[in-house]
Amino acid sequence: MNKTLLHVTFTLDEGYYALELDAVERITQAVAITPLPEAPDIVLGIINIRGRIVPVVDIRRRFHLPEKEIEPSDRLIIAHTLKRTVALVVDAVLGVIETPEDRVVKADTVLPGMDYVQGVVKMEDGIILIHDLNEFLSLEEEETLETVIMNNTKGVK
């Protein structure tokens, strides 16, 4: 029997992307982001979500898409990795899709070396890249981010 996978789909420019539904905590409107000095290039800064300091990750940079100012119509996907909660800036959230597991092509067969892409799904209106948030930050980026957050949020409640 074929397992069905659930993914939250979103857009960046004209591209379609997805995250496993289990990784998504919530979706919210874009908010002001506090810059985080010395953070990895992929981290835009931090936000406070109900008392939690959450790094905001710019996935446009990871996919080498053009830079774009954050607009009030943009969305933040609050999601969790094995190590931390992160916020991803996206243009729009399309919703949740159900995909039969056998329709997901493993990323390494299509995009070798892109560890942060878990799989690819061909849809009627395009291709969706499924992100693997646990691989999204490199080990070096993860360690740098941890140090920078600790150094810049001491005494912050």
C-alpha positions, 0 to 999 in steps of 0.5 A: 500500500502506498503511503500518502505524504502531507506537505505545506506548499509555498512560493518564492518568485515563480517557483514552488516549494514544500516542507513536510507538514509535521515540521511546520508549527504555524504560518504568520504574516511577515514581521520586523526582523532584528538584525543579528550581527555576525550571523551566517549569510543565510540568516536575516536576523531574529524574531520573538515568537511568544517569548522564543528567539527564532532565527529567520532564514532566507531560503532565497539565498540558499537557492540563489534567487534574487534578493527581495525586500520583505513585504507585509504580504509575505509570510513566515513559516515557523518550522522546526528542525531536529535542533531548533525552530526557524522562520522561513520568509516566503512569498505566499503559502499555497496550502497543504497537498497530499502526495503519494510517496511513489510520486516523490523523486529522491532529490539526489537522483535529480539534484546531486549535492543539494542535501537540503532538498529532500525530493521533487514532485511533478505536478500538473502546473510545475515542479515542487522542491521539497526542503529538508530543514534538518539539512538546510543549515550546514554544520558550520552555519548551525554552530555559528548561529548558535554562538551568535544567538547566545552572544546577542540574546544574553539577558533578553527575556 
